[in-house]
Amino acid sequence: MTSNAESGPASGNGNVGASGPAPSLWLGLLKRSSVVAAAGLALCAVAAALIDGGSGALSSTLGGLLVMLFFGISLLVGHFVGRNNPSGAIGMFVATYFVKVVGFAAVLFVIGAPQWLQARWFIAGAVTAVVLWQAAELYGFSKARLQIYNDPETKENRDA
């Protein structure tokens, strides 16, 4: 029996890159999410400045920066825990979330809102940062190549 399929390029004629250790997923997500959220936050601050002046721009910026700090801490915890215990990173990620919620709430209640803060722009900046940060994280996670199964044991691993 013969085949009418094209033979394609000869074996060994192209560069095939070996898959090696990937850079940190968490730091990549932090960079991507920060850039996207900061860009959206800048646009929100411009709109706030045009409508309500400097206090509106500062209010929206502070709202967005608070959100970015909130999410950034989780990604940093995921990075540092994930280096030594990749399967434990998600657990620490969740535990950190609860600590941050209580901590940020306590800080906001103790400090209170300054007189110049415009609540609607603060919320607009926070919502802008949340939506864009989460969209960038979802995109980053969707492109991540995560190992699902353990690699088979090699003779060197068994003998060690």
N, C-alpha and C positions, 0 to 999 in steps of 0.2 A: 504494500500500500504506500502511496506517495502523498506528500502534503503539498498544497498550493500556497501555504503561508510564506510570507516573506521571512528571510532568515534574519534580517535586522543587522545591527552592527556586530562586528566580531567581538567575542568575549575578550575582555582585558584591554580594550582600546580606549576606554573612558575613565575619568577619575571618579571613583566612588569613595565618598568620605566615610570614614569610620565614625560610628556614633560613640561619643565619649561622654564624660560628665557634663551635664548641662549647667549653665550659669544659674544662679539662684532664682527660682520662680518668684519668690517673695519680693526681692529687690527689683526685679523687672516690673512686677505689678506696681510697686511703689513709684517707680520712675514714670511709667506710663500713666498711671492714675493721677499723679501729681501734676504732670504737664497738662493733661486734658482739663482737670478741674481748675488749675490756675488760669488757663486760657479763657474758660467760661466765666470765671470769677472776674477777670479783667473786663470782659464785656459787660457784666452785670454792674461793676463799679463805674464804668463809663456812663451807662444808662442812669445810674443813681446820681452821679455827679451832674448830669445834664438836667435832671428833674429836680433834685433836692440839694444840690451843692456838695461840698466836701464832707459834711457829716453823713449824708446818705451814702457816699462812696466809701467812707471809712466804716460805716455800719455794715454794708454788704461785704466788704473785705474781711472784717472781723468774723462775721458769721461763717463765711466760707473757710477761713483759716482754722477756725475752731473745728469744723467738720474734717478738714484735711488732717489736722493733728490727731483727732479721734481715730480716724481710719489708718493713718500712718503708723501709729503705735502698734496696732494689731499686726500689720505687715512686718514690722521690725521684729516683733516677738515671734512671728511665724518663721522668719529667716533664722534667727539665732537658735530657736528650739529645733527647727527643722534640720539644721546642720548635724546635730547629734542624734536626733530621734525623729526622723521624717514622719512616722505614723503618729507621733504625739503632737505634731505641730498644730493640727486642726483642733485638738482638745485644748491646748493652751490658747489658741486663737479665740475659742469660745469663752474660756475662763477669763481672759483678758477683757473681753467685751463687757462682761458684767461688772468687773472692777472699774472700768472706764465710765460706765453709765453712772454708777454711784459716785465716783470721784468728780466727774464733770458736773453732775447735778449739785453736789455739795459746794463746789467752787462757785457755781452760778448763783446759788442761794446766799452764800456768805458774802460775796463781792457785790452782787446786785447789779442793776443796769445803771450806767452813768446817764446823766440828764441829756447829753447830746445824742445818745444812741437812738436811732430811728428803727423801731421794732420791725416795720414792714420790710425795710431794706436788709436788716440783719437776717430775717427769715428768708428773703429772696436769695441772698448770698449763700445761706446754708443749704437751701433746697437746690440751688444751681450746682453747688459742689457735691451734694449727695448724689444727684441724678447722674452727673458726668463721671464722678468717681466710680460709681457702681457700674455704669456702662463700660468704662475702660477696664474694670476688673473682670467683668463678664467676658469681654472680648479677649483679654489676656488669658483667662482660664480656658477659654474655648480653643485657644491656639497652643496651650501647654501640652507637652508630650509627657504624660505621667506614666510611670511604670505600674502596671496593674498586677502582674504576676512576678514571683521571684524568679531570678535567673536560675537555670539548672546548675547543680553543683558540679564543679570541675574537680579533676583529680587533685590539683594543688590545694583546693579548699578543704577537701576531705582529709588529706594527709597532714594538714597544719594543726 
